[in-house]
Amino acid sequence: MNTIYALSTAPGRAGVAVIRISGEGAREAVTALTGEAPGRPREAKLRRFRDPESGAPLDLGLLLFFEAPASFTGEDVAELHIHGGRAVVAAMLRALGHMHFLRAAAPGEFTRRAFEHGKLDLTAVEGLADLIDAETEAQRVQALRQMEGALGKLYECWRARLVKALAYAEAEIDFPDEEVPGDLLAKLGPEIHALASEIAAHLDDGRKGERLRDGVEVAIVGPPNAGKSSLLNRLAGREAAIVSEEAGTTRDVLEVRLDIAGVPVTLADTAGLREAANAIEREGVRRALARAEAADLRLVLVAPGAGGDFSLAREGDIRVVNKLDLDAEVPKGAIGISALTGQGLDALEAALREKIGAAYEAQEHPLITRARHREGLSDCAASLARAGEALEAGRDAELVAEALRLAARALGRITGRVDVEDLLDVIFRDFCIGK
């Protein structure tokens, strides 16, 4: 059974639900449900759907048919746009399940078929997954660029240049006595150097793409009773943390998820940094220090009467003085706020937007978004370095060619051109059913 079906919209009550069918049996399924052929492709048609076994009406809805290869999967695809009530969807899926030539799709199987039929490369597949999961505007923009092929085109361009360079090296090996342009290997040096430089610049991106995809970590650090939990609540717009005058109330790291400048941000409230009074508080301080060290950005918060100063601050931190309502003194370079009244919060939020927005603003070139991309590019760069060293040392053309072959293969693994079978299950398993 090579024809699959699935609900492609979210389960639950809705105005409209879409069920997809993909494969060589899509036409037969449509005929069985409607009593007539699909008709002209890409034209929406109003159809009454009936149970093929009993003839009982199921629903009145729209039918769209996409003829292979001009479809998302590259196969014949039918889309049934029906009413989104639970009973309607269940009845339609039950009718499809009774057709012996159909089977329910596995998670991500529609997208996997699109990859297998050359509709998407692996980077575009991952971009589609990121687009579905995008929580913020910046994530949406990055995912859409990747899904539309920005990364794949860049990597395939590099791969094509590598294949051309490899052809030169192979010509030197295979036709040493034939009439081919002389000294082919010498012509490879500038191209290998140029490719290595471009890939090195691409790798030296501060992991912005991965951080944007996964989210930015912002930690609030400072002494006890400085108002860290109150500030977390203010920025979150809700009572996420317990606030108390008693020092050491926060024992563990508390987190809230925010959207700042279109970037997903995990804001963490940490335990007050002081000499701990007991084992539990010591663990809280240890975790606070670890979180502060790992954070992408830190808000260092102090307040009069709470002790402490900005000695913990490092370059790039946002320095904040709380309790302006008590006439706290604000040194130059710091932002004064009152977590109690909200005074100064606009200035702090603007500083956060500026820092985060500047760090993750749109780039001219697409960014690396996954560890496997970085690993493949690093392997490619290492192979290019070996090819360059072999050229400079005047070694045999076979060594140069092998290094270039490995470099091209490393790029091919990223887009799915070679050696990817072991990656496919990992990449597609996190897709929702129906996609």
C-alpha positions as CSV (number, residue, x, y, z in Angstrom):
1,M,0.0,0.0,0.0
2,N,1.9,3.0,-1.3
3,T,-0.9,5.5,-1.1
4,I,-1.1,7.4,2.3
5,Y,-3.6,9.6,3.9
6,A,-3.7,11.8,7.0
7,L,-5.4,14.8,8.7
8,S,-3.1,17.7,7.8
9,T,-4.7,20.3,10.0
10,A,-4.6,20.4,13.8
11,P,-7.0,17.9,15.5
12,G,-10.0,19.3,17.4
13,R,-13.0,21.4,16.6
14,A,-12.5,23.9,13.7
15,G,-14.3,25.6,10.8
16,V,-12.4,23.6,8.2
17,A,-10.2,20.5,8.3
18,V,-7.9,19.3,5.5
19,I,-7.2,15.6,4.8
20,R,-4.4,14.8,2.3
21,I,-4.1,11.7,0.2
22,S,-0.8,11.0,-1.7
23,G,0.2,8.2,-4.0
24,E,-0.9,6.3,-7.1
25,G,-4.2,5.5,-5.5
26,A,-5.3,9.1,-4.9
27,R,-7.5,9.2,-8.0
28,E,-9.2,5.9,-7.0
29,A,-9.8,7.2,-3.5
30,V,-11.5,10.4,-4.8
31,T,-13.7,8.4,-7.2
32,A,-14.7,6.1,-4.4
33,L,-15.6,9.0,-2.1
34,T,-17.4,11.2,-4.7
35,G,-18.6,8.8,-7.4
36,E,-16.7,10.8,-10.1
37,A,-13.2,11.4,-11.3
38,P,-11.1,14.2,-9.8
39,G,-11.4,16.4,-12.9
40,R,-9.0,19.1,-13.9
41,P,-6.0,19.5,-11.6
42,R,-5.7,22.5,-9.3
43,E,-9.3,23.5,-9.6
44,A,-11.4,23.6,-6.4
45,K,-14.6,21.6,-6.8
46,L,-17.6,21.3,-4.5
47,R,-18.3,17.6,-3.9
48,R,-20.5,15.5,-1.7
49,F,-18.4,12.9,0.0
50,R,-20.0,9.5,0.7
51,D,-19.0,6.3,2.5
52,P,-17.9,3.9,-0.3
53,E,-19.2,0.9,1.5
54,S,-22.7,2.1,2.7
55,G,-23.2,5.1,0.4
56,A,-24.2,7.2,3.4
57,P,-23.3,10.9,3.1
58,L,-20.2,12.1,5.0
59,D,-20.0,15.8,4.3
60,L,-20.2,18.5,1.6
61,G,-16.8,20.1,1.0
62,L,-14.1,21.1,-1.5
63,L,-11.9,18.8,-3.5
64,L,-8.5,19.8,-4.8
65,F,-6.4,17.4,-7.0
66,F,-2.8,17.9,-7.8
67,E,-1.4,15.7,-10.6
68,A,2.1,14.2,-10.3
69,P,4.8,15.6,-10.5
70,A,3.3,19.1,-9.9
71,S,2.4,18.5,-6.2
72,F,4.1,18.9,-2.8
73,T,5.1,15.2,-2.7
74,G,5.7,14.8,-6.4
75,E,2.9,12.2,-6.5
76,D,-0.8,12.4,-7.3
77,V,-2.2,14.3,-4.3
78,A,-5.8,14.9,-3.3
79,E,-6.9,17.4,-0.6
80,L,-10.3,17.1,1.0
81,H,-11.4,20.4,2.6
82,I,-14.2,19.4,4.9
83,H,-16.0,20.8,7.9
84,G,-13.8,20.6,11.0
85,G,-16.1,18.9,13.5
86,R,-14.7,15.9,15.3
87,A,-17.4,13.6,14.1
88,V,-17.0,14.7,10.4
89,V,-13.2,14.2,10.5
90,A,-13.6,10.8,12.2
91,A,-16.1,9.6,9.7
92,M,-14.0,10.6,6.8
93,L,-10.8,9.0,8.2
94,R,-12.8,5.9,9.0
95,A,-14.0,5.7,5.4
96,L,-10.5,6.1,4.0
97,G,-9.2,3.5,6.5
98,H,-11.6,0.9,5.0
99,M,-10.1,1.3,1.5
100,H,-7.7,-1.6,1.1
101,F,-5.2,0.3,-1.1
102,L,-4.7,3.2,1.5
103,R,-2.8,3.3,4.7
104,A,-2.4,6.0,7.4
105,A,0.7,8.1,7.0
106,A,3.6,8.0,9.4
107,P,4.8,11.3,11.0
108,G,6.6,13.4,8.3
109,E,5.9,10.9,5.5
110,F,4.4,13.5,3.1
111,T,7.5,15.7,3.5
112,R,9.8,12.6,3.2
113,R,8.2,11.8,-0.1
114,A,8.7,15.4,-1.2
115,F,12.4,14.9,-0.4
116,E,12.6,11.6,-2.2
117,H,11.0,13.0,-5.3
118,G,13.5,16.0,-5.4
119,K,10.9,18.6,-4.3
120,L,13.0,19.6,-1.3
121,D,16.5,19.1,-0.2
122,L,17.3,18.3,3.5
123,T,18.0,21.9,4.5
124,A,14.6,22.9,3.0
125,V,12.9,20.0,4.9
126,E,14.5,21.3,8.1
127,G,13.4,24.8,7.3
128,L,9.8,23.6,6.9
129,A,9.9,21.9,10.3
130,D,11.3,25.2,11.8
131,L,8.5,27.2,10.1
132,I,5.9,25.0,11.7
133,D,7.5,25.4,15.1
134,A,8.3,29.1,14.7
135,E,7.1,31.2,17.7
136,T,8.5,34.6,16.8
137,E,8.8,36.8,13.7
138,A,12.5,36.4,13.4
139,Q,12.2,32.6,13.6
140,R,9.6,32.7,10.9
141,V,11.7,34.8,8.6
142,Q,14.8,32.6,9.1
143,A,12.8,29.4,8.6
144,L,11.0,30.6,5.5
145,R,14.3,31.6,3.9
146,Q,15.7,28.2,4.6
147,M,12.6,26.4,3.4
148,E,12.7,28.4,0.1
149,G,16.3,27.1,-0.5
150,A,18.6,29.9,0.7
151,L,20.9,27.5,2.5
152,G,20.6,24.6,0.0
153,K,21.4,26.9,-2.9
154,L,24.5,28.2,-1.2
155,Y,25.8,24.8,-0.3
156,E,25.0,23.4,-3.7
157,C,26.9,26.3,-5.3
158,W,30.0,25.5,-3.2
159,R,29.6,21.8,-4.0
160,A,29.4,22.5,-7.8
161,R,32.6,24.5,-7.6
162,L,34.2,21.6,-5.7
163,V,33.1,19.1,-8.3
164,K,34.6,21.3,-11.0
165,A,37.9,21.5,-9.1
166,L,37.8,17.7,-8.6
167,A,37.3,17.2,-12.4
168,Y,40.5,19.2,-13.0
169,A,42.4,17.0,-10.5
170,E,40.9,13.8,-12.1
171,A,41.9,15.0,-15.5
172,E,45.5,15.4,-14.3
173,I,45.4,11.8,-13.1
174,D,43.5,10.1,-15.9
175,F,44.9,11.9,-18.9
176,P,48.5,12.7,-18.1
177,D,49.6,12.2,-21.8
178,E,46.6,13.6,-23.5
179,E,46.1,17.1,-24.9
180,V,44.5,18.8,-21.9
181,P,45.3,22.2,-20.6
182,G,48.7,22.1,-18.9
183,D,49.3,22.3,-15.2
184,L,45.7,21.8,-14.2
185,L,46.7,21.3,-10.5
186,A,48.3,24.8,-10.4
187,K,45.0,26.4,-11.4
188,L,43.2,24.8,-8.4
189,G,45.1,26.7,-5.7
190,P,43.2,30.0,-6.0
191,E,39.8,28.3,-6.1
192,I,40.5,26.1,-3.1
193,H,41.7,29.1,-1.2
194,A,38.6,31.1,-2.1
195,L,36.2,28.3,-1.1
196,A,38.0,27.7,2.2
197,S,37.7,31.5,3.0
198,E,34.0,31.6,2.1
199,I,33.2,28.5,4.2
200,A,35.3,29.8,7.1
201,A,33.4,33.1,7.1
202,H,30.1,31.2,7.0
203,L,31.2,29.1,10.0
204,D,32.3,32.2,11.9
205,D,28.8,33.5,12.6
206,G,28.7,33.4,16.4
207,R,26.1,30.6,16.1
208,K,23.4,33.2,15.5
209,G,21.2,30.9,13.4
210,E,21.2,28.1,16.0
211,R,20.6,30.6,18.8
212,L,17.7,32.2,16.9
213,R,16.2,28.8,16.2
214,D,16.6,27.5,19.8
215,G,16.1,30.8,21.6
216,V,18.3,33.3,23.5
217,E,19.1,32.8,27.2
218,V,18.8,35.9,29.4
219,A,19.7,35.6,33.1
220,I,18.8,38.0,35.9
221,V,21.6,37.9,38.5
222,G,22.4,39.9,41.6
223,P,22.3,39.7,45.4
224,P,19.2,38.6,47.5
225,N,16.4,41.1,47.9
226,A,17.5,43.2,44.9
227,G,14.1,42.5,43.3
228,K,15.0,39.9,40.7
229,S,11.8,38.0,41.0
230,S,9.8,41.2,40.9
231,L,11.6,42.2,37.7
232,L,10.9,38.8,36.2
233,N,7.2,39.2,36.9
234,R,7.2,42.7,35.4
235,L,8.9,41.7,32.2
236,A,6.7,38.5,31.9
237,G,3.5,40.5,32.6
238,R,2.3,38.0,35.2
239,E,3.1,36.5,38.6
240,A,5.6,33.9,37.5
241,A,7.8,34.0,40.6
242,I,7.0,34.3,44.4
243,V,8.0,37.6,45.8
244,S,9.0,38.0,49.4
245,E,11.0,40.3,51.7
246,E,12.7,37.2,53.1
247,A,16.2,36.8,51.6
248,G,16.8,33.5,49.7
249,T,13.2,33.0,48.5
250,T,14.3,31.9,45.1
251,R,16.2,28.6,45.5
252,D,16.1,27.3,42.0
253,V,16.2,28.8,38.5
254,L,12.7,30.1,37.4
255,E,12.1,30.6,33.7
256,V,9.6,32.4,31.5
257,R,9.4,32.5,27.7
258,L,9.2,35.9,26.0
259,D,9.3,37.3,22.5
260,I,11.7,40.3,22.4
261,A,12.5,41.9,19.0
262,G,11.1,38.9,17.2
263,V,13.6,36.6,19.0
264,P,12.4,33.8,21.4
265,V,13.9,34.6,24.8
266,T,14.1,32.4,27.9
267,L,14.3,34.8,30.9
268,A,15.7,33.2,34.0
269,D,15.4,34.4,37.6
270,T,18.3,33.0,39.6
271,A,19.0,32.6,43.3
272,G,20.5,35.6,45.1
273,L,24.3,35.5,45.1
274,R,25.6,35.5,48.6
275,E,27.2,33.3,51.2
276,A,24.6,30.6,51.5
277,A,23.1,29.7,54.9
278,N,22.3,26.0,54.2
279,A,22.8,23.2,51.7
280,I,19.6,24.0,49.7
281,E,20.6,27.6,49.3
282,R,24.1,26.6,48.4
283,E,22.8,24.5,45.5
284,G,20.6,27.4,44.4
285,V,23.6,29.7,44.3
286,R,25.6,27.1,42.4
287,R,22.9,26.8,39.8
288,A,22.6,30.6,39.6
289,L,26.3,31.0,38.9
290,A,26.2,28.2,36.3
291,R,23.2,29.8,34.5
292,A,24.7,33.2,34.6
293,E,27.9,31.9,33.1
294,A,26.0,30.1,30.3
295,A,23.6,33.0,29.5
296,D,23.8,34.8,26.2
297,L,22.9,38.1,28.0
298,R,22.7,39.0,31.6
299,L,20.8,41.6,33.6
300,V,22.9,42.4,36.6
301,L,20.5,43.9,39.2
302,V,21.4,45.7,42.4
303,A,19.4,47.8,44.8
304,P,20.0,50.0,47.9
305,G,19.9,48.0,51.1
306,A,20.3,44.7,49.3
307,G,24.1,44.8,49.3
308,G,26.3,44.0,46.3
309,D,27.5,46.2,43.4
310,F,28.3,45.7,39.8
311,S,31.5,43.8,40.5
312,L,29.8,40.7,38.9
313,A,29.1,42.6,35.7
314,R,31.1,41.7,32.6
315,E,31.3,43.4,29.2
316,G,28.0,43.3,27.4
317,D,25.8,43.0,30.5
318,I,22.9,45.3,31.1
319,R,23.4,47.0,34.5
320,V,20.2,47.7,36.3
321,V,19.5,49.6,39.6
322,N,16.2,48.7,41.2
323,K,14.0,50.7,43.7
324,L,13.9,54.1,42.1
325,D,10.8,54.6,44.2
326,L,13.2,54.8,47.2
327,D,15.4,57.3,45.4
328,A,18.1,54.8,44.5
329,E,21.2,56.3,43.0
330,V,21.9,55.3,39.4
331,P,25.5,55.3,38.3
332,K,26.5,56.3,34.7
333,G,25.9,53.4,32.3
334,A,23.2,51.8,34.4
335,I,19.4,51.8,33.9
336,G,17.3,52.8,36.9
337,I,13.9,51.1,37.5
338,S,11.3,50.4,40.1
339,A,10.1,46.8,39.8
340,L,7.3,47.9,42.3
341,T,5.9,50.8,40.3
342,G,7.1,50.0,36.8
343,Q,9.1,53.2,36.6
344,G,12.0,52.9,34.1
345,L,10.7,49.6,32.6
346,D,10.3,51.1,29.2
347,A,14.0,52.1,29.1
348,L,15.1,48.6,30.2
349,E,12.8,46.9,27.6
350,A,14.2,49.2,24.9
351,A,17.8,48.2,25.9
352,L,16.8,44.5,25.7
353,R,15.3,45.0,22.3
354,E,18.3,46.9,21.0
355,K,20.8,44.3,22.2
356,I,18.9,41.3,21.2
357,G,17.6,42.8,17.9
358,A,21.1,44.0,16.9
359,A,22.6,40.6,17.6
360,Y,20.0,38.6,15.6
361,E,19.0,41.0,12.9
362,A,18.5,39.7,9.4
363,Q,21.8,38.7,7.7
364,E,22.7,39.2,4.0
365,H,23.7,35.5,3.8
366,P,21.7,32.6,5.3
367,L,22.8,31.4,8.7
368,I,23.7,27.9,9.9
369,T,20.7,26.6,11.9
370,R,21.7,23.1,13.0
371,A,24.7,21.3,14.5
372,R,24.8,18.8,11.6
373,H,25.2,21.7,9.1
374,R,28.1,23.0,11.2
375,E,29.7,19.5,11.4
376,G,29.4,19.0,7.6
377,L,30.9,22.4,6.9
378,S,33.7,21.8,9.4
379,D,34.5,18.5,7.7
380,C,34.5,20.2,4.3
381,A,36.8,22.9,5.5
382,A,39.2,20.3,7.0
383,S,39.3,18.4,3.6
384,L,39.9,21.7,1.7
385,A,42.8,22.5,4.1
386,R,44.3,19.0,3.3
387,A,43.9,19.6,-0.4
388,G,45.6,23.0,-0.2
389,E,48.5,21.5,1.8
390,A,48.9,18.7,-0.7
391,L,49.1,21.3,-3.5
392,E,51.6,23.4,-1.8
393,A,53.8,20.4,-1.0
394,G,53.7,19.3,-4.6
395,R,52.2,15.9,-3.7
396,D,50.5,13.5,-6.1
397,A,47.3,14.6,-7.8
398,E,45.6,11.6,-6.2
399,L,45.9,13.1,-2.7
400,V,44.5,16.4,-3.9
401,A,41.6,14.7,-5.7
402,E,40.7,12.5,-2.6
403,A,40.7,15.6,-0.3
404,L,38.4,17.4,-2.8
405,R,36.1,14.4,-3.1
406,L,35.7,14.2,0.7
407,A,35.0,18.0,0.8
408,A,32.3,17.7,-1.8
409,R,30.8,14.6,0.0
410,A,30.6,16.6,3.3
411,L,28.6,19.3,1.6
412,G,26.4,16.7,-0.1
413,R,25.5,15.2,3.2
414,I,24.1,18.5,4.3
415,T,21.7,18.9,1.4
416,G,21.0,15.1,1.0
417,R,22.9,14.4,-2.1
418,V,25.0,11.6,-0.7
419,D,25.3,9.3,2.4
420,V,22.2,10.5,4.2
421,E,20.1,7.3,4.7
422,D,21.1,7.1,8.4
423,L,20.0,10.8,8.9
424,L,16.5,10.5,7.4
425,D,14.7,8.9,10.4
426,V,16.2,11.5,12.7
427,I,15.2,14.4,10.5
428,F,11.6,13.3,9.8
429,R,10.6,11.8,13.1
430,D,9.8,15.1,14.7
431,F,7.3,16.1,12.0
432,C,3.6,16.0,12.8
433,I,1.4,13.5,11.2
434,G,-0.1,14.9,7.9
435,K,3.0,16.9,7.0
